[in-house]
């Protein structure tokens, strides 16, 4: 196919381009694909993200966090917010217990079913 000075050739064979053909590629260091790392499995109960979005530990930047490590949480208590499609969704504890570890920092992308908080 040709458009102006641009020429594109598509073929079924997975052969390398012919000599003299320019192939655009980004340097390996310029391309970075990363997402939230999946934490190691734990024997403790966790509260998992119900949807994918940006996790926030407090209702506003100036407000205190909903929970801290060592906080006691009751089932149904709000532990954070996830922003998805410009809507803020309250994330509620699915079990009661003491917060052992908070696995996601405020402002980080969280995927659906990813653990957010570990309880003991």
C-alpha positions as CSV (number, residue, x, y, z in Angstrom):
1,X,0.0,0.0,0.0
2,X,1.3,3.5,-0.8
3,X,0.3,6.9,0.5
4,X,2.4,9.7,-0.6
5,X,6.0,8.8,0.2
6,X,4.9,6.2,2.8
7,X,4.9,2.6,1.6
8,X,3.6,-0.3,3.7
9,X,3.9,-4.0,2.8
10,X,2.0,-6.7,4.7
11,X,2.7,-10.3,4.2
12,X,1.8,-13.6,5.9
13,X,5.4,-14.8,6.1
14,X,7.2,-14.0,9.3
15,X,10.5,-13.1,7.5
16,X,12.8,-10.4,8.5
17,X,12.6,-7.1,6.5
18,X,14.7,-7.0,3.4
19,X,18.1,-5.2,3.5
20,X,17.8,-1.5,3.2
21,X,14.3,-1.4,4.7
22,X,14.1,1.0,7.7
23,X,12.4,-0.5,10.8
24,X,11.4,1.9,13.5
25,X,12.0,0.7,17.0
26,X,12.3,2.4,20.3
27,X,15.4,1.9,22.5
28,X,14.8,-0.8,25.1
29,X,15.3,1.7,27.9
30,X,12.6,4.0,26.6
31,X,9.8,1.5,26.7
32,X,8.6,0.6,30.2
33,X,5.5,-1.4,30.8
34,X,4.6,-1.8,34.4
35,X,1.6,-2.3,36.5
36,X,0.9,-2.9,40.1
37,X,2.9,-5.8,41.3
38,X,1.0,-8.7,42.7
39,X,2.0,-9.3,46.3
40,X,3.0,-12.7,47.5
41,X,0.2,-15.0,48.8
42,X,-0.6,-14.6,52.4
43,X,-2.2,-16.8,55.1
44,X,-3.9,-13.8,56.6
45,X,-7.4,-12.6,55.4
46,X,-7.3,-9.7,52.9
47,X,-9.6,-7.0,51.6
48,X,-9.5,-7.1,47.8
49,X,-10.3,-4.4,45.3
50,X,-13.8,-4.9,43.8
51,X,-12.8,-3.0,40.6
52,X,-9.9,-1.5,38.8
53,X,-9.0,2.1,39.4
54,X,-6.9,4.5,41.5
55,X,-6.9,3.7,45.2
56,X,-7.0,6.5,47.8
57,X,-6.5,6.0,51.5
58,X,-8.3,9.3,52.5
59,X,-11.3,11.2,51.2
60,X,-9.1,14.3,50.4
61,X,-5.4,15.0,50.4
62,X,-5.6,17.0,53.6
63,X,-7.9,14.5,55.4
64,X,-6.5,11.7,57.6
65,X,-6.4,8.2,56.1
66,X,-9.4,6.0,56.7
67,X,-7.2,3.3,58.3
68,X,-3.6,2.9,59.5
69,X,-1.5,-0.2,60.2
70,X,-2.6,-1.4,63.6
71,X,-6.2,0.1,63.3
72,X,-9.1,-2.1,64.2
73,X,-11.7,-2.4,61.4
74,X,-15.2,-3.8,61.5
75,X,-16.8,-5.6,58.6
76,X,-18.5,-3.0,56.4
77,X,-16.3,-0.1,57.5
78,X,-14.9,2.2,54.8
79,X,-11.2,1.5,54.4
80,X,-10.5,3.6,51.2
81,X,-11.8,4.9,47.9
82,X,-11.2,3.7,44.3
83,X,-11.7,6.2,41.5
84,X,-12.9,4.6,38.4
85,X,-14.4,6.5,35.4
86,X,-14.4,9.8,37.4
87,X,-16.5,8.2,40.2
88,X,-15.3,7.5,43.7
89,X,-16.4,4.2,45.1
90,X,-16.1,3.4,48.8
91,X,-14.2,0.3,49.6
92,X,-15.5,-1.5,52.7
93,X,-13.9,-4.2,54.8
94,X,-15.1,-7.6,54.0
95,X,-14.1,-8.9,57.4
96,X,-13.3,-7.6,60.9
97,X,-9.8,-7.5,62.3
98,X,-6.6,-5.5,63.0
99,X,-4.8,-4.0,60.0
100,X,-1.6,-5.9,59.6
101,X,-0.4,-4.4,56.3
102,X,-1.6,-1.9,53.7
103,X,-0.4,-3.2,50.3
104,X,-1.3,-0.3,48.1
105,X,-0.2,3.3,48.5
106,X,-2.6,6.2,47.9
107,X,-2.7,7.3,44.3
108,X,-1.6,3.9,42.9
109,X,-3.5,1.9,40.3
110,X,-5.2,-1.2,41.7
111,X,-6.6,-4.0,39.7
112,X,-9.9,-5.8,40.4
113,X,-9.4,-8.6,43.0
114,X,-6.0,-7.3,44.0
115,X,-5.4,-7.4,47.8
116,X,-5.4,-3.9,49.3
117,X,-5.3,-4.6,53.0
118,X,-4.1,-7.6,55.0
119,X,-5.9,-8.2,58.4
120,X,-5.0,-10.3,61.3
